[in-house]
Amino acid sequence: MYSCLAKESTFDIYTQDAVFHDPIGIAEGKGSIRAQFVGLAEIFEKAEILKFRILSSPSEVPSTILIDQDVAYYRKSSSSPFKVCPISSFSVFSLSNP
């Protein structure tokens, strides 16, 4: 998703009522999450994940995944000016019961 190469199957992990919140915005619902990441690929030619760490889940919330990452987004070369937009994010994924 973050690498601007999302496929339809990329979003299979989300429930229909999922909420995605990161430094860029909030997307509510699987369709909105998909639209946010498809939109990224329309603005940015590529992205490079500079740092990716899966952190330990807090014992109080065992069904949670914490991810710390830095991503550099590269605007399309046709954009003026061409530049890199670095973004640091901290993602929290709550796992639902199957």
PAZAPA-4460 file (N, C-alpha, C; in steps of 0.05 Angstrom, whole numbers, plus 32768, in hexadecimal, padded with zeros to 4 digits):
% residues 98
    n_x    n_y    n_z   ca_x   ca_y   ca_z    c_x    c_y    c_z   seq   type   mol
   8010   7FE8   8000   8000   8000   8000   8011   8019   8000     1      M     A
   8024   801A   8013   8034   8032   8016   8048   8036   7FFF     2      Y     A
   804D   8021   7FF0   8060   8023   7FDA   8054   802C   7FC0     3      S     A
   803B   8035   7FC0   802C   803E   7FA9   8028   8027   7F94     4      C     A
   8027   800E   7F9E   8023   7FF7   7F8C   800C   7FE6   7F96     5      L     A
   7FF8   7FF2   7FA2   7FE2   7FE2   7FAD   7FD3   7FD4   7F97     6      A     A
   7FCB   7FBB   7F9D   7FBA   7FAB   7F8B   7F9F   7FA8   7F9A     7      K     A
   7F8B   7F9F   7F8C   7F71   7F9B   7F98   7F73   7F89   7FB0     8      E     A
   7F83   7F74   7FAF   7F85   7F61   7FC5   7F93   7F6D   7FDD     9      S     A
   7FA1   7F83   7FD9   7FAE   7F91   7FF0   7F9B   7F98   8006    10      T     A
   7F82   7F9E   7FFE   7F6E   7FA8   8011   7F5D   7F92   801D    11      F     A
   7F63   7F79   8017   7F54   7F62   8022   7F56   7F60   8040    12      D     A
   7F6B   7F6B   804B   7F6F   7F69   8069   7F5C   7F7B   8078    13      I     A
   7F4F   7F8E   806B   7F3E   7FA1   8079   7F21   7F97   807A    14      Y     A
   7F13   7F9C   8090   7EF7   7F97   8092   7EE9   7FAF   8085    15      T     A
   7ECF   7FAC   807F   7EC0   7FC2   8072   7EBF   7FDB   8083    16      Q     A
   7EC0   7FD7   809E   7EBD   7FEE   80B0   7ED9   7FF7   80BC    17      D     A
   7EEF   7FEF   80AF   7F09   7FF6   80B8   7F0E   8014   80B8    18      A     A
   7F1F   801E   80CA   7F26   803A   80CB   7F44   803B   80C9    19      V     A
   7F4E   804B   80B6   7F6B   804E   80B2   7F72   806B   80B8    20      F     A
   7F85   806F   80CA   7F8D   808A   80D2   7FAB   808B   80D1    21      H     A
   7FB6   809E   80C2   7FD3   80A3   80C1   7FD8   80C1   80BF    22      D     A
   7FF1   80C9   80BD   7FF7   80E6   80BD   7FE9   80F6   80A6    23      P     A
   7FE1   80E8   8091   7FD5   80F6   807A   7FB7   80F9   807D    24      I     A
   7FAA   80E6   808A   7F8D   80E9   808D   7F80   80D1   809A    25      G     A
   7F66   80D1   8099   7F56   80BC   80A5   7F44   80B1   808E    26      I     A
   7F43   8097   808C   7F31   808A   8078   7F1F   8077   8088    27      A     A
   7F06   807A   8084   7EF2   8068   8092   7EE5   8056   807E    28      E     A
   7EE8   803C   8082   7EDC   8029   806F   7EF1   801F   805B    29      G     A
   7EED   8006   8053   7F00   7FF9   8041   7F03   8009   8027    30      K     A
   7EED   8012   801C   7EED   8022   8003   7EFD   803B   8005    31      G     A
   7EFB   8049   801C   7F0A   8062   8020   7F27   805D   8024    32      S     A
   7F2E   8047   8031   7F4A   8040   8034   7F57   803A   8019    33      I     A
   7F48   802A   8009   7F52   8024   7FEE   7F56   803E   7FDE    34      R     A
   7F42   8050   7FDF   7F44   8069   7FD0   7F5C   8079   7FD8    35      A     A
   7F62   807A   7FF2   7F79   8089   7FFC   7F93   807F   7FF0    36      Q     A
   7F96   8065   7FEF   7FB0   805A   7FE5   7FB1   805A   7FC7    37      F     A
   7F9B   8057   7FB9   7F9B   8059   7F9C   7FA1   8076   7F95    38      V     A
   7F96   8089   7FA4   7F9C   80A5   7FA0   7FB9   80AC   7FA3    39      G     A
   7FC6   809F   7FB6   7FE3   80A4   7FBA   7FF3   809D   7FA0    40      L     A
   7FEB   8087   7F94   7FF9   807E   7F7B   7FF4   8091   7F64    41      A     A
   7FDE   80A0   7F65   7FD9   80B4   7F50   7FE9   80CD   7F54    42      E     A
   7FF1   80D3   7F6C   8000   80EB   7F72   801E   80E6   7F71    43      I     A
   8026   80CF   7F7C   8042   80C8   7F7F   804A   80B1   7F6C    44      F     A
   8060   80B5   7F5F   806A   80A2   7F4C   8074   8088   7F59    45      E     A
   8081   808C   7F70   808A   8074   7F7F   808E   807C   7F9C    46      K     A
   8092   8068   7FAC   8097   806D   7FC9   80AC   8059   7FD1    47      A     A
   80BB   8061   7FE5   80D1   8050   7FEF   80CD   804F   800E    48      E     A
   80CB   8036   8018   80C8   8033   8035   80E4   8033   8041    49      I     A
   80EB   8049   804F   8105   804D   805A   810A   803E   8074    50      L     A
   80F4   803C   8084   80F6   802E   809E   80DB   8020   80A2    51      K     A
   80DD   8007   80AC   80C4   7FF8   80B2   80CA   7FE7   80CA    52      F     A
   80BB   7FEB   80E0   80BF   7FDB   80F8   80A4   7FD3   8103    53      R     A
   80A1   7FB9   8109   808A   7FAF   8117   8091   7FB0   8134    54      I     A
   8081   7FBF   8144   8087   7FC2   8160   8078   7FAE   8171    55      L     A
   8080   7FA9   8189   8072   7F97   819B   8057   7FA2   81A2    56      S     A
   8043   7F91   81A2   8028   7F99   81AA   8027   7F9D   81C8    57      S     A
   8018   7FB1   81D1   8015   7FB4   81EE   8006   7F9D   81FA    58      P     A
   800D   7F94   8211   8000   7F7D   821E   7FE2   7F83   8223    59      S     A
   7FDB   7F9C   8227   7FBF   7FA3   822C   7FAE   7FA0   8213    60      E     A
   7FBA   7FA0   81FB   7FAB   7F9E   81E2   7FB9   7F89   81D1    61      V     A
   7FB6   7F6F   81D7   7FC5   7F5B   81CA   7FBF   7F57   81AC    62      P     A
   7FA7   7F5F   81A3   7FA0   7F5B   8187   7FA5   7F74   8176    63      S     A
   7FBC   7F80   817B   7FC4   7F99   816D   7FDF   7F96   8161    64      T     A
   7FE3   7FA1   8149   7FFD   7FA1   813C   8005   7FBF   813A    65      I     A
   801D   7FC5   8143   8027   7FE1   8141   803E   7FE1   812C    66      L     A
   803C   7FF4   811A   8051   7FF7   8105   805B   8013   8105    67      I     A
   8076   8016   8105   8083   8030   8103   8092   8030   80E8    68      D     A
   808C   8044   80D7   809A   8044   80BD   809E   8060   80B3    69      Q     A
   80B3   8063   80A3   80B8   807C   8094   80B7   8075   8077    70      D     A
   80A8   8086   8068   80A5   8081   804B   80AC   809B   803C    71      V     A
   80BC   8099   8027   80C2   80AF   8015   80B1   80AD   7FFC    72      A     A
   80A0   80C0   7FF7   808F   80C0   7FDF   809C   80D2   7FCA    73      Y     A
   809D   80C9   7FB2   80A9   80D8   7F9C   8093   80E2   7F89    74      Y     A
   8090   80FC   7F86   807C   8106   7F74   8082   80FF   7F58    75      R     A
   806E   80FD   7F47   8071   80F6   7F2B   8084   810A   7F1E    76      K     A
   8095   8100   7F0D   80AA   8111   7F00   809D   8127   7EEF    77      S     A
   8084   8124   7EE8   8076   8139   7ED9   806D   8150   7EEB    78      S     A
   806E   814B   7F05   8066   8160   7F19   807B   8175   7F1B    79      S     A
   8073   818D   7F21   8086   81A2   7F24   8082   81AE   7F40    80      S     A
   8096   81B0   7F51   80B0   81A4   7F4E   80AF   8186   7F56    81      P     A
   80C0   8176   7F4A   80C3   815A   7F52   80D0   8159   7F6D    82      F     A
   80C3   814C   7F80   80D0   814B   7F9A   80C8   8132   7FAA    83      K     A
   80D6   812E   7FBF   80D1   8117   7FD1   80C2   8122   7FE9    84      V     A
   80AE   8113   7FF2   809E   811A   8009   80A2   8104   801E    85      C     A
   80B3   8107   8032   80B7   80F3   8046   80A0   80F4   805B    86      P     A
   8096   80DD   8063   8081   80DB   8077   8088   80C5   808B    87      I     A
   8086   80CC   80A5   808A   80B9   80BA   806E   80B2   80C4    88      S     A
   8069   8098   80C8   804E   8090   80D2   8051   807A   80E7    89      S     A
   803D   807A   80F7   803A   8065   810C   801E   805A   8108    90      F     A
   801C   8041   8100   8002   8034   80FB   7FFB   8021   8110    91      S     A
   7FE1   8020   8117   7FD7   800D   812A   7FC1   7FFD   811C    92      V     A
   7FC5   7FE2   811C   7FB1   7FD0   8110   7FA5   7FC0   8126    93      F     A
   7F8A   7FC2   8129   7F7C   7FB1   813C   7F71   7F99   812D    94      S     A
   7F77   7F82   8137   7F6E   7F69   812A   7F53   7F62   8134    95      L     A
   7F41   7F5A   8121   7F27   7F51   812A   7F27   7F33   812D    96      S     A
   7F14   7F29   813B   7F12   7F0C   813F   7F07   7EFF   8125    97      N     A
   7F13   7EE9   811D   7F0A   7EDC   8103   7EED   7ED2   8105    98      P     A
***
